[in-house]
Amino acid sequence: MEKTYDPQSIEQKWYSYWLEHQLFSPELSQDKPSYCIMLPPPNVTGNLHIGHAFQDTIMDLLTRYHKMLGHKTLWQCGTDHAGIATQMVVERRLSAQGKNRHDIGRKAFTDEVWQWKEQSGGNIRQQMQRLGASVDWDNERFTMDEGLSKAVIDVFVELHQEGLIYRGQRLVNWDPVLHTALSDLEVVNNDEQGYLWHIRYPRCDGKGHVTVATTRPETMLGDTAVAVHPDDERYHDLVGLELELPLTSRRIPVIADGYVDPEFGSGCVKITPAHDFNDWDVGQRNRLDIINILNQDATLNDAVPEKYQGLDRLAARQQVVADLEQAGLLQQTDKHQMAIPRGDRSGAILEPYLTDQWFVKTEPLAEPAINAVRNGEIRFIPENWQTTYFNWMENIQDWCISRQLWWGHRIPAWYDDAGNIYVAHNESAARRKYNLPDDLNLRQDPDVLDTWFSSALWPFSTLGWPQQTERLETFYPTSVLVTGFDIIFFWVARMIMMGLKFTGKVPFHDVYVHGLIRDAQGQKMSKSKGNVLDPLDVIDGIELDALLTKRTTGLMQPQMQSAINKSTKKDFPDGIPGYGTDALRFTFSSLATQGRDMSIDMSRVQGYRNFCNKLWNAARFALMHLEDNVGHIDHSNSATSAQHVNNWIRSRLAHTTNEVRRHFDQYRFDLAAQTLYEFTWNEFCDWYLELSKSNLSDNADPGLRAATQQTLAEVLEQLLLLLHPIIPFITEEIWQRLRQPLGLDEHSILQRPFPQAADRDYSAETQIDWLKSMIQAVRSTRTELNLAPGKPLPVKIWSDQRSADEKLIDKFLPWLQKLARIESITWLDKPEASEQCATARVDHIQLFIPLAGLIDVAAEIARLTKQQQKSQQQKIQLTAKLNNDKFVNNAPAAVVEKERERLAEIQIELDSIDDQLVQLESMQ
């Protein structure tokens, strides 16, 4: 093996090897349990961000684990056509050429999109391969490929026939730039500074006025009522009367409705059913008129007074406010912080807008989906997300599925000149289904379906539905869905509804919900903050200048660019060095606590890169000691009772195996990673390799040497198998070097069975734990007293069970002498020594280490006192900082937690210094 671990030299080599041997393709003919995960389809023209990389790591870990358990595994991959996102990219390309989609027409435009998809749609695939994703690339799907498109049309037509899809007029989130309805998931709500205008509405009976407050005074022109709470005694005499609507010639009624909060403002609320979602509900309950005052581009239409017609909504707002003030109807204006809804693609302020749209009637579909979770067919991990799911599903609204776009699944509905609607798979089918004459002019609905409509069919459409394919029969229902909490309703719930409706089965049995990946300061990652991490930059490395350019490209505000440059230089003064895929994957696994947000910083990734180095060096040591035994390790020889060290590591491996399997099965990837880290670093590398060196030496007993070689090879291989789902590349590289010594026939570590826990040897564990404690006691004393680590020490021992402890010391004397650097051992008749000694205790044993000639007591007291003063000063400063409410309340939570951890570390350090000073002062 090369002396230095270099991830770049091995990772792409082994991924190509896995593809060449088709290790990711399921063998359907095998008589094994099936295991299937569906990749949440990323946007076809997108790129992986750190959240994708985390999610993909978890899915790959599960897939590899279950493949090694002997299951038929399928990780079904594919991409989403991403209607709005993809259309905007292509529209910007056309705009750069001085064109728009209307100039070239619908067909030419969709051809352009398909061409763009073919050119740039491979980014996701390349990035996933760099991460080691074991997906079935031979069966990659796309939401607009022929098979999935057929499934979409079939579902639409069937739901329409059953009355579960209908066309109606409703309020939607309207983007006035893109001229389309948006789903709630495509809406970004940001707190922004605005105003609250208080307007007087005169009573028609001449007895004064009522005051209402609004943040959108231009919508007043569409008011059809003012509402008060039924129990508000101030306005009992007002209900049923009429008010003059300012700046118009209309009159509107005062109504009573429980929606109104009598404690807020004046207790009077203007009702604009066509331009506010809550007002729409009030209007439906009270049968109010619905007056739409906006055009698709958010200019005011002819439903308003002529003076305001054609004005942009914001210009109209200024004019309305000015006219109200001139008329004496503007009571006051207050600054007001409020959430402004913007389109996540266009950035435009959205409007609740009344349009004709297609809807799915969701309540009949929701009930079976709720029951599937209640009866345990589907479980959420962590379980608390069930509450969120039930809350959403029990208050579900009909789903607007139409979008005013050209890229997507076009709605299979046709209209005649009279406005009649005909729904069928295609125009010919519509004419046959509705017995229409050939000369009747039909035009297809220009809208396309919401991207989430096709995504809702993903678990079964990707497997061949509506055909009853072998893949569908084998892998549906799927095993687990790995997803973020933000799309439980938008995607997870809809997959459950559609899966139950069209297959009669749930789409998956488990839903593993993970948190968000945040930066080192605990901040949410976003392009506007400039803290987004590209996983490939962490894997391959990136220079500072290139990182700055990547983070600020497309940001127009110089002030924002400056802030991002400053924070980036602080976090990455030298750029990112590149840690390799395995180090990043181990970091993700260690962070994967159930449902909680996670902070990632490069020091953590560096720590797991160090772990990979440690594993690499341990493997080099092992292989050097196996070279003379290639192909000749005898699997029939079991370790004898005298081989305490070998028995101990096998027993600890059995414990580790049991724990890792349990944690994987319970989706506690963080605990599995922690267990493997501790066993690898502490027990295998730091202890077993050191303890086994004497058994591997040339002058060791040949039988013991062979048994140790066998144990070393087999434990290392089993460790690699346990680690493989988390860090696949380095484990494959090392395992390939072990194939010949172990006489293995498989082509890849991925074809090996996942380890089964063997019986524990508790006697060996107890004895080696005792040996480790003895060695650590002597080593700790050296460290505390600043003694040279290589200098042999005389040790005196007293024990209240001398007979048993003397046997243990005789048994393990060679290791005590070598690893604790013990020069001699003298047994005492009583628990005290005549000269100055450092003391330590291990179970029944009291250790005395004579210090004559080893230490200058006065000088050591002076050194420790100086260190104590320095640490006390740090403690005072940190305590003051953490007692400062301004710091605790305003600093990122992760920063505050780090400071608390540092304070705890300083206290431990001070306690240790106190103990050492007490011991030294007793020697004076």
Disulfide bonds with the S-S distance in Angstrom:
none
